[in-house]
Amino acid sequence: MSWRPLAVVTLLAGTAGGALAGAATGLLGGLIPQPVRVAVGMVLALALIAAPLVLPRRLPQLDRETDQNLLSRGPYVWALANGALLGAGFTSRIGYWIWYLVPLGCLIAGSPGLGALIWAGYGFTRLGIAAGLAYRLVHEPDRMADLQQGAIQRKAEVRRLINPATSVLALAVLVWLGI
C-alpha cells in the first residue's frame, strides 16, 4: 500500500479536525459579549506570557498518544481518525505552551469561520510536518536515524525557543486586543 493516499487522508482529516474544533470554540466565543471576551482574552494572554517562565516544564494536557486500537480498523479509518484527533490537538500529548494560543485565538475571535481558519492552520501544520517526515522516511530511509537523532539533540534548544515565542505571541494577542 502506498503511503501517499494515507498521508493525504491524514492531512485533510487533521485540517478538518482542527477546523471543527476552531469553529466550535469561535462559536462559543461569539456567545460571550465582546468586552467580556476581550477581558478574558487579556487575562489568559497575560497568563500565557508568564506561564512558560514560572511553571514547571510539564504542561496541562492529556499525556497519551492517540488510541492504538484505531490501527485494527484499517489504514484509511486509522488515517482519518488519527488525523482528526491530532488536528484537534487537545486529545493527545501537545508538548508546547504555544499550542494554547490556538484555542485562545479562536475564543477571542468570536467567529466560527475565523476560529475554523485558525485551528485548521494548526491541524494542517501539525499533520503537514508528519507527512513531510513520512516522505523522508520513504525516500531517504537511511537519513531517518540522523533526522531522529538531530531532533532529540535539539529538543532542549527548541523548548528554549518555544517558551519565549509563546510569550511574544501572547503579547501580540494583547496588542491585537488593543492593550
C-alpha positions in Angstrom: 0.0 0.0 0.0 1.3 3.5 -0.9 1.9 5.9 1.9 0.7 8.9 -0.2 -3.0 8.4 0.0 -2.8 7.8 3.7 -0.7 10.9 4.2 -3.3 12.9 2.2 -6.2 11.5 4.2 -4.4 12.2 7.4 -3.5 15.8 6.4 -7.1 16.5 5.3 -8.5 14.9 8.4 -6.2 16.9 10.6 -7.1 20.1 8.9 -10.8 19.2 9.2 -10.5 18.2 12.8 -8.8 21.5 13.6 -11.4 23.4 11.7 -14.3 21.7 13.6 -12.6 22.4 17.0 -11.9 26.0 15.9 -15.4 26.6 14.7 -16.9 25.3 17.9 -14.5 27.5 20.0 -15.2 30.5 17.8 -18.9 29.9 18.2 -18.6 29.7 21.9 -16.5 32.9 21.9 -19.3 34.6 19.9 -21.8 33.8 22.6 -19.7 35.8 25.1 -20.1 39.6 24.9 -17.1 41.2 23.2 -16.0 43.2 26.3 -16.0 40.1 28.4 -14.3 38.1 25.7 -11.6 40.7 25.4 -11.1 40.8 29.2 -10.9 37.0 29.4 -8.5 37.0 26.4 -6.3 39.6 28.1 -6.1 37.6 31.4 -5.4 34.4 29.5 -2.8 36.0 27.3 -1.1 37.5 30.3 -1.1 34.1 31.9 0.4 32.6 28.8 3.2 35.2 28.9 4.1 34.3 32.4 3.3 30.5 32.4 6.3 29.2 30.5 8.6 31.2 32.6 7.3 30.3 36.0 5.6 27.0 35.8 7.3 23.6 35.6 8.0 22.1 32.2 5.1 19.7 32.5 2.1 21.1 30.6 -1.5 20.6 31.5 -2.5 18.1 28.8 -3.7 14.6 28.2 -0.5 12.7 28.4 -1.2 10.0 25.9 -0.9 9.0 22.3 -3.9 8.6 20.1 -5.8 5.3 20.6 -3.7 2.4 19.1 -6.9 0.4 18.6 -7.6 2.6 15.6 -4.8 0.6 13.8 -7.0 -2.5 13.8 -9.8 -0.7 11.8 -7.8 -0.5 8.7 -5.3 2.0 7.3 -7.8 4.6 6.0 -10.0 4.6 9.1 -6.8 5.0 11.1 -5.6 7.8 8.9 -8.9 9.6 9.1 -9.5 9.2 12.9 -5.8 9.7 13.9 -5.6 12.8 11.6 -8.7 14.4 13.1 -7.6 13.7 16.6 -4.2 15.1 16.1 -5.6 18.1 14.2 -7.9 18.9 17.2 -4.7 18.8 19.3 -6.2 18.6 22.8 -7.0 14.8 22.5 -3.3 13.8 22.8 0.1 15.0 24.0 0.7 18.6 22.9 4.2 19.3 24.2 4.4 23.1 23.8 2.9 26.1 25.6 2.4 27.8 22.2 -0.5 25.4 21.4 -2.6 27.2 24.0 -2.7 30.3 21.7 -4.8 28.3 19.2 -8.0 28.0 21.3 -7.3 31.4 22.9 -7.2 33.0 19.4 -10.4 31.1 18.4 -12.2 32.2 21.5 -11.2 35.8 21.2 -12.1 35.9 17.5 -15.7 35.0 18.5 -16.4 33.8 15.0 -16.9 30.2 13.8 -15.3 31.0 10.5 -12.2 32.7 11.9 -11.9 30.1 14.6 -12.1 27.3 12.0 -9.4 29.1 9.9 -7.0 29.5 13.0 -7.4 25.9 14.2 -7.3 24.4 10.7 -4.0 26.1 10.2 -2.7 24.4 13.3 -4.0 21.0 12.2 -2.6 21.4 8.7 0.8 22.4 10.1 0.9 19.6 12.6 0.0 16.9 10.1 1.9 18.5 7.2 5.1 18.1 9.2 4.1 14.4 9.8 3.5 14.0 6.0 6.9 15.6 5.3 8.6 13.1 7.7 6.7 10.2 6.0 8.0 11.4 2.7 11.6 11.4 4.0 11.1 8.0 5.6 10.1 6.5 2.3 12.6 8.4 0.1 15.6 8.7 2.4 15.3 5.8 4.9 19.0 5.9 5.7 18.7 9.5 6.7 15.8 9.0 9.2 18.2 7.9 12.0 20.1 11.1 11.5 16.9 13.2 11.5 15.6 11.5 14.6 18.9 11.9 16.4 19.1 15.6 15.4 15.6 16.2 16.7 16.4 14.5 20.0 19.6 16.6 20.3 17.7 19.8 19.6 14.8 19.2 21.9 16.1 21.4 24.7 17.0 24.1 22.2 13.5 24.0 20.7 11.9 24.2 24.1 14.1 27.3 25.0 12.9 29.0 21.8 9.2 27.9 22.1 8.7 29.4 25.6 9.8 32.9 24.7 7.9 32.6 21.4 4.8 31.8 23.4 5.3 34.9 25.5 5.8 37.1 22.4 2.8 35.7 20.6 0.7 36.1 23.8 1.9 39.7 23.9 0.9 40.1 20.3 -2.6 38.9 21.3 -2.7 41.6 23.9 -1.7 44.2 21.2 -4.3 42.7 18.9 -6.9 43.3 21.7 -5.8 46.9 21.8 -3.9 46.9 25.1 
